[in-house]
């Protein structure tokens, strides 16, 4: 099976968002505000968030229009678990400086922690685009944007982001791999394979690309010898990867090697319980005429992902037998 590729790290995003940001964005119109702001930073670094909050609030009482003071106050309030007030401060920070990356990044993390994925994605996008204004040739920002768009199913925007990466860094194998995955989502198998092959040519030990290309051949039921070479090499690099073992087990199934398929998929699902692997294992058991084991595995697959019409159909047909 193709392994998940979206790895946008909150920490990485935060680092990206802060790159190029001023440490002290306070205007010098009020030295008192600046003094309290600096003391807020001081207490924050000492771990005394109570005093830090007081200093930031004093700074803001003298100068309400400093977005970074609102932002730092929000960070400290989060440390105190005062999330509702932190959100208000972040909203003020954004209203004062909509192009600042920091408040958007922290709002994204807050929304994600509270299960608001749509709002988090909107803030992540705003943070990354703001970061690009500071560093328009930072390929990691484009990769993060591509991952975000792919997660949203916005394949065209993901393609555009990864295309920029491939233009800025033509020898970066990840850019071609990610493009291949995006083209897979767009059902463009020709471009998918082209990009995956480019990724492998740039990095012959790129296990994810080896497996993804191999699995694509298996899924099509063609080039199975080449597929086995690719998947086996991926497993040589990462022998306990459940996704790669699933690819090999599915290949064995396609070639009629059912006993090997069963053993490989049992190991795969023990390492990585996943609806696709349970589904594949159910198919193997069905072919082996072990209908009860097929039923058990298809049911397990639906527990992980109830919206699988094909698996539901298999179970329905099984009940008729």
Secondary structure, DSSP 8 states (H G I E B T S, - for coil): ---------HHHHHHHHHTT--S----TT-HHHHHHHHHHHHHHHHT-HHHHHHHHHHHHHH-TT-HHHHHHHHHHHHHTT-HHHHHHHHHHHHHH-TT-HHHHHHHHHHHHHTT-HHHHHHHHHHHHHHHHHH-TT-HHHHHHHHHHHHHHT-HHHHHHHHHHHHHH-TT-HHHHHHHHHHHHHTT-HHHHHHHHHHHHHH-TT-HHHHHHHHHHHHHHT--HHHHHHHHHHHHHH-TT-HHHHHHHHHHHHHTT-HHHHHHHHHHHHHHS--HHHHHHHHHHHHHTT-HHHHHHHHHHHHHH-TT-HHHHHHHHHHHH-
